[in-house]
Amino acid sequence: MEYKINSEYKDRLFCFLFGNEKYKKNALSLYNALNGAAYSNEEELELITLKDVIYIRMRNDVAILLSGNMELWEHQSIVNPNMPIRGLMYFARMYEKYIVSEHYNLYRNKQIKLPTPRYVVFYNGEKKRPAVEKQRLSDMFIREDRSGEFEWTATVLNLNHEGNKKYLDQCRVLGEYTEFVSNVREYQKQMEQKEAVDRVVTEYIAKGGELSGILLEHRAEVVDMLLTEFDEEAFVRDIREEGREEGREEGHRQGVEESARRLIRTGKLSLPDLAESLDLPLETVEEIAKGVKRENPSKAELV
């Protein structure tokens, strides 16, 4: 069986819309909506999303710097409870890069000043969830610590909740994007996935809204992004449940690891995504992948 492990980070539609230099006005609009601001010069906003291969293993969408604020925005259709530690690790790398770019010396007596962080996760999955959820680093500690001395927070905004409608109204691209994804999901109940995506793209081009020009110019690319996203969303749901079932049946991680072996052969997910989907350490998945490569050395391509 031929297989290839996907080692390339592929932009999601959210990242394409808000993390793209060509459409930086969208990021500015979203920043204004989240912060109650009214910035009009998109050149004041700097996109600082880390793209280096070193950081690809950390799924990220958009990071921006504006007026002394450093914000990280991520989009998810399945809420992950580990966002606080992921955000902390990601911000540490962004701060490191910022300190180097500003030529700061951490060992001087004078205190350096850092941009104020904010970490927002946009949820647009199908499950009913509160309008706003706070995921805190302290909730992950083995021993309870409510001192507040060691904290990092991910604010999860449910885009489908009426309580967050103000953000969708204030940032029209976010509103259209949310409606767009919702419409694709509805059409998928009546027709094949590709037909559903094509139909919604056609409708939004005809509408002439904020997304119209982008969809018209990048139609094929957007369709490909959406098909990949919806495939992966369904795939992740299925393999999570499959992995849990096999793990319960055998009473240990052998079942989950066997699922990992099969999924590695399909090449549908990168190793980091696979580790996250099956709740396995990345190191474990990498070892399993090496084993798969040894089984078929001429047909495997590893990260």
Residue pairs with C-beta under 8 A, 6 or more apart in sequence:
1 265
1 296
1 299
2 299
3 264
3 265
3 266
3 267
3 296
3 299
3 300
4 267
4 300
4 301
5 264
5 267
5 270
5 271
5 289
5 300
5 301
5 302
5 303
6 267
6 268
6 269
6 270
7 270
7 271
7 301
7 302
7 303
8 270
9 56
9 59
9 270
10 225
10 228
11 19
11 225
12 61
12 75
12 225
12 229
13 177
13 181
13 222
13 225
13 226
13 229
14 61
14 62
14 75
14 122
14 177
15 49
15 61
15 62
15 75
16 218
16 221
16 222
16 225
17 23
17 26
17 173
17 177
17 211
17 214
18 26
18 27
18 30
18 61
18 62
18 73
18 173
19 27
19 47
19 49
19 61
19 62
19 63
20 26
21 47
23 214
24 42
24 45
24 47
25 42
26 171
26 173
26 210
27 42
27 45
27 47
27 62
27 64
28 39
28 40
28 42
28 45
28 66
29 170
29 171
29 172
29 173
29 174
30 73
30 171
30 173
30 174
31 37
31 39
31 45
31 64
31 66
31 71
32 38
32 39
32 170
32 171
33 166
33 167
33 170
33 171
33 174
34 71
34 118
34 120
34 167
35 69
37 67
39 45
39 66
39 67
44 66
44 67
45 64
45 65
45 66
46 64
46 65
46 66
47 62
47 63
47 64
48 63
48 64
48 65
48 70
48 94
48 97
48 98
49 60
49 61
49 62
49 63
50 58
50 60
50 63
50 90
50 93
50 94
50 97
55 90
55 93
56 272
57 271
57 272
57 282
58 86
58 89
58 90
58 93
58 272
59 74
59 86
59 272
59 273
59 276
60 72
60 74
60 90
61 73
61 74
61 75
62 72
62 73
62 74
63 70
63 71
63 72
63 73
63 90
63 94
64 70
64 71
64 73
65 71
65 98
65 115
68 115
68 116
69 115
69 116
69 117
69 118
70 91
70 94
70 95
70 98
70 114
70 115
70 116
70 117
70 118
71 117
71 118
71 119
71 120
72 87
72 90
72 91
72 94
72 117
72 118
72 119
72 120
73 120
73 121
73 122
74 83
74 120
74 121
74 122
75 121
75 122
75 123
75 124
76 121
76 122
76 123
76 124
76 125
77 123
77 124
77 125
77 126
77 229
77 233
78 125
78 233
78 236
78 237
79 121
79 123
79 125
79 127
79 129
79 133
79 156
80 86
80 276
81 135
81 140
82 140
83 119
83 121
83 135
83 154
83 156
84 135
84 136
84 137
84 139
84 140
84 152
84 153
84 154
85 137
85 140
85 152
86 154
87 119
87 152
87 154
88 137
88 152
91 117
91 119
91 152
95 114
98 114
98 115
99 106
99 112
99 114
102 112
104 112
105 112
106 112
118 155
119 152
119 153
119 154
119 155
120 154
120 155
120 156
120 157
121 135
121 154
121 155
121 156
121 157
122 156
122 157
122 159
122 174
123 129
123 156
123 157
123 158
123 159
123 160
124 158
124 159
124 160
124 178
124 181
124 182
125 160
126 185
129 156
129 158
129 161
130 158
130 161
131 157
131 158
131 161
131 162
131 163
131 164
132 155
132 156
132 157
132 158
132 163
132 164
133 155
133 156
133 158
134 153
134 154
134 155
134 156
135 153
135 154
135 155
135 156
136 151
136 152
136 153
137 150
137 151
137 152
137 153
138 144
138 145
138 146
138 148
138 150
138 151
141 150
157 164
157 167
158 164
159 167
159 168
159 174
159 178
160 178
160 182
167 174
168 174
168 175
168 178
169 175
172 209
172 210
173 210
173 211
176 204
176 209
176 210
176 211
177 211
180 200
180 204
180 211
183 200
183 203
184 196
184 197
184 200
184 226
184 230
187 195
187 196
187 199
187 200
188 196
188 230
190 196
191 199
193 227
193 230
193 231
194 223
194 227
197 223
197 226
197 227
197 230
198 223
201 215
201 219
201 222
201 223
204 211
204 212
204 215
205 212
205 215
205 216
205 219
206 212
214 222
215 222
231 268
232 268
232 269
232 273
235 268
235 269
236 269
236 273
236 277
239 259
239 263
239 277
239 278
240 277
240 278
240 279
242 259
243 255
243 256
243 259
243 260
243 277
243 278
243 279
244 256
245 255
246 255
246 256
246 258
246 259
247 253
247 254
247 255
247 256
248 255
249 255
253 280
256 278
256 279
256 280
257 280
257 284
257 288
259 278
260 274
260 278
260 280
260 284
260 285
260 288
261 288
261 291
261 292
263 269
263 274
263 278
264 271
264 274
264 285
264 288
264 289
264 292
265 292
269 277
270 303
271 282
271 285
271 286
271 289
271 302
271 303
272 282
274 280
274 285
275 281
275 282
275 284
275 285
278 285
286 303
289 300
289 302
289 303
290 302
292 300
293 300
293 302
